[in-house]
């Protein structure tokens, strides 16, 4: 069993780009709470709820998108999106 699958270079570029994007989002999300509380004057609990809503929304849309790709194909899911 090989832990590093043999994928074309374009697939690796896409996977690495997605990983970097996820790290960047993860590093900036805490500052959303600071911004909402410090600059906009929103309560910390409400700001945390807003940030959590962003995360849950991303999780749900990723799951729905993956299921749509499996069922209808990537092109049809992209056009539908």
C-alpha positions in Angstrom: 0.0 0.0 0.0 1.5 3.3 -1.1 0.8 6.4 1.0 1.7 8.7 -1.9 -0.6 8.0 -4.8 0.7 8.4 -8.3 -1.2 11.5 -9.5 -0.5 13.8 -12.4 1.3 17.1 -11.6 -1.8 19.1 -12.2 -3.6 17.1 -9.4 -0.8 17.7 -7.0 -0.8 21.4 -7.7 -4.5 21.5 -7.0 -4.2 19.6 -3.8 -1.3 21.7 -2.5 -3.2 24.9 -3.5 -6.2 23.7 -1.6 -4.1 22.8 1.5 -2.5 26.3 1.5 -5.9 27.9 1.2 -7.2 25.9 4.1 -4.2 26.9 6.3 -4.7 30.5 5.4 -8.4 30.4 6.3 -7.6 28.7 9.5 -5.0 31.3 10.4 -7.2 34.3 9.7 -10.5 33.0 11.1 -9.6 34.0 14.8 -9.0 37.6 13.6 -12.6 37.7 12.3 -13.7 37.4 15.9 -11.3 40.1 17.0 -12.4 42.4 14.1 -16.1 41.9 14.8 -15.7 42.5 18.5 -13.1 45.3 18.5 -14.0 47.3 15.4 -17.7 46.6 14.9 -18.6 46.4 18.6 -20.3 43.0 18.4 -20.3 40.9 21.6 -17.7 38.2 21.7 -20.2 35.4 21.9 -22.1 36.7 18.9 -18.8 37.1 16.9 -17.9 33.6 17.8 -21.2 32.3 16.6 -20.7 34.2 13.3 -17.3 32.5 12.9 -18.8 29.1 13.7 -21.6 29.7 11.2 -18.9 30.3 8.5 -17.3 27.0 9.4 -20.5 25.0 9.6 -21.6 26.5 6.3 -18.3 25.5 4.6 -18.7 22.0 5.9 -22.2 21.6 4.7 -21.5 23.0 1.2 -18.4 20.9 0.8 -20.4 17.8 1.7 -23.3 18.8 -0.7 -20.8 19.6 -3.4 -19.0 16.3 -3.0 -22.3 14.4 -3.2 -23.3 16.4 -6.3 -20.0 15.6 -8.0 -20.4 11.9 -7.2 -23.9 11.8 -8.5 -23.9 14.1 -11.5 -20.3 14.6 -12.4 -17.9 17.5 -11.8 -19.0 19.6 -14.8 -22.7 19.4 -14.0 -22.1 20.2 -10.4 -19.9 23.2 -11.4 -22.6 24.5 -13.8 -25.3 23.9 -11.1 -23.2 25.8 -8.6 
